[in-house]
Amino acid sequence: MNDFASKYDSIIQDPLLRNYYGEKDFYNVGYWLLDTLNQQEACENLMEKLLEFIPEKKGTILDVACGLGATTSHLLKYYSPVDIVGINISTKQLERSRVNAPGCNFILMDAAQLEFEDDLFDNIISVEAAFHFDTRERFLQEAWRVLKPGGNLVLSDIIFESTQWVGDWLVPQKNNVKDTEEYKDVYVKSGFQQVELVDKTNQTWGEYCRHVMLWLREKFLAGKLDEPTFHEYMTVFDGLLNSSVRHYLLVSAKKV
């Protein structure tokens, strides 16, 4: 757990990408609309799209793999701090989360080994993280256990075509599925019902890669990025865009 956290810390704190993401400490691909101005706005859009799956925003909510706390901070638009819990496996990221979402409860915890009692939360949200977990299936079983009857699970998740450009350590092989039918079956076997999958690959992953590459090109042409760094990042994001992701999914499921 600590080894993964250390490696992920180095990615999420990459100085160049942190500059791209803006001030709110988001770190996901976001949801791009025609009038979306920047990455931060796209990330806020993604949160709103996921929260649309929860019509009545009441009760408690668990933010699984909360990153630097930007997703948790967004939840404060709808929930009281005392009703929000965020978990992560990185101590460093949790420290930043407490700054970004004051008053919320943040706990060092593995998503696949939730240290909560049964039937505790009304809602669970996880933004672009389940493919990291060891494993997604164990997380879903745990999520079902700690949700109250009638509780909602909402998340964005990725089915990868190839892990070449993201790194094999980021996506355990046990999380690989061949299609959305096999993916949905993991939820059903974990006890969830009313499982809804919405494929938004182009509006999320595709637009994110294209916007990052445009931003990198602008930085390079303005003399703010040296040529080797420019080509290194462009090669990676071209690979991410064209050969990495099969499906970027918005997911809703219910414990009945």
Salt bridges, closest charged atoms under 4 A:
ASP3 OD2 - LYS7 NZ 3.74
ASP25 OD1 - ARG18 NH2 3.78
ASP25 OD2 - ARG96 NE 2.53
GLU44 OE2 - LYS24 NZ 3.07
GLU48 OE2 - HIS74 NE2 2.62
GLU48 OE2 - LYS77 NZ 3.26
GLU56 OE1 - LYS58 NZ 2.98
ASP118 OD1 - ARG145 NH1 2.78
ASP119 OD1 - LYS255 NZ 2.72
ASP122 OD2 - LYS148 NZ 3.41
GLU142 OE2 - ARG145 NE 3.01
ASP157 OD2 - ARG136 NE 2.67
GLU161 OE1 - ARG246 NE 2.95
GLU182 OE1 - LYS178 NZ 3.16
ASP185 OD2 - LYS189 NZ 3.23
ASP199 OD2 - HIS247 ND1 2.57
GLU207 OE2 - ARG210 NH2 3.04
GLU207 OE1 - HIS211 ND1 3.63
GLU227 OE2 - HIS231 NE2 3.32
